[in-house]
Amino acid sequence: MEREVILTRLLNKYENSKHLMEPGASNKRVMLQTDKKDLPEYDYERAAVRDQYNLAAQALERAGLVALEWNKGLPIFKKVILNLDQVERAYQAMGCKHPKRAAEEAYGTIWGSLSAVQTPWIAAWRDDVCRELQEKWKLPGVCTKGDDYLRDFLRVLTYYDGMEGQYTTVRSLSSKCFNNSKRFEGELAKDFLRVAEHYEPELHALCLQEKQNSQEKQRNRDKESDKDKLSDRDKLIYLGIYPHPEIYQMCGRCAIQMKNGTIDLAPLHRAGIGIPSTAVEMVQTFSLKGIRRVTFLENKTNYEEYLLTEQAADELVVFHGGYLSPRRRMLYGKLADSLTEDIQVFFWADIDQGGFMMFERLQRIFPQLQPMRMGRREVEQCAMHGLKRPESYMETLREARDDGKFPLFHETIGAILEYGVTIEQEVFLG
């Protein structure tokens, strides 16, 4: 153990020195100095500990890996100096590879597996990682878990790229990659999501907003701070990997034309139906005769209350759910294609940055989309029940407005900045 501690500390210093990337560029020695507490484990006042470390250091010296300098007249070494001519052997003694060799091998494995991928976020990760490997010999975290783990991780990325935007289930993906239905979720999903959260633009923005909202609610001691938290399963769904089918809820006096028949929603007015994600591809079109308004509601409780108390006879109400997974986007696209020019489309969510971002994402599918109950007047009316926001949040909103973002909400943002609060949908239930 003592031998490994000494070598680990020395090699860490070596990797943080100029000697790693620029051999010969520095005359500075790579060493541990006991008087500087570089090796706190060397408790030389305890004879048993001192003797064990002395024996380990002397063995390394006999092997030619280090040189020792001793305190004069005392059995205590004051310096352990790495022999820079024997660094490769030092790594071998630790059972690992020199960073350059490890980086070269990792580069070959990653580029060899992912050179042809077309998924933009996977390609972006590949390019960043390979550049770091070439320029800095810096290994990504997935490379530190062993060669087998890296190959399995790359197999998942390659399989996902081959899906070409289609969806799958967690267990199906795992079975097809590993002949094991639980390996992906149990061992690889965290790293897969870590890459996706950073490199998939919309998921990255969604996670940043969710994190910001969670932190702010905790600062305000909001007991409901986790109710809208984006789980790992939610993130996988966003990427088209489902633990089980999603259910898309809507209610209105209309019909849905399926490949094998027609679903009439009218008898379920004020109750609605749920369409499983597995049925979305069977949806052909929406028959919207008699519908003059489509209303999306982000919050589930508000959706259910709205059906009971406010839904109009000529209105289709859709539970939005907070974010758009691939299947949900496909369903909404089919709804958008079924609209006539005289049908208005509205969206109602929390009056905050998250709500504005959801609006803009939905607007990409429904260009005619209009905000509902998300204006300056609603902020003024509900300010006393609003969620207090810190100045950092307000500054973010101010900058967004000044940069021309969220143009339909500039007056709303002005009211938020004036009152210092945002408004959650549940406020309107009271």
Secondary structure, DSSP 4 states (H G I P E B T S, - for coil): -HHHHHHHHHHHHHHTSHHHHSTTS-----EEEGGGTS-TT--TTSHHHHHHHHHHHHHHHHTTSEEEEE-TTSS-EEEEEE-GGGHHHHHHHTT---HHHHHHHHHHHHHHHHTT---HHHHHHHHHHHHHHHHH-PPPGGGGG-HHHHHHHHHHHHHHHHHTT--EEHHHHHHHHHS-TTHIIIIIHHHHHHHHHHHSHHHHHHHHHHHHHHHHHHHTT-TTTTTT---HHHHHHHTTEESS--EEEEE-S-EEEETTEEEE-GGGTTT-EEEEGGGGGGEEEEE-TT--EEEEES-HHHHHHHHHHT--TTEEEEE--SS--HHHHHHHHHHHHH--TT-EEEEE--BSHHHHHHHHHHHTT-TT-EESS-SHHHHHHHGGGSEE--HHHHHHHHHHHHTT-SGGGHHHHHHHHHHTEEB-GGGGG-
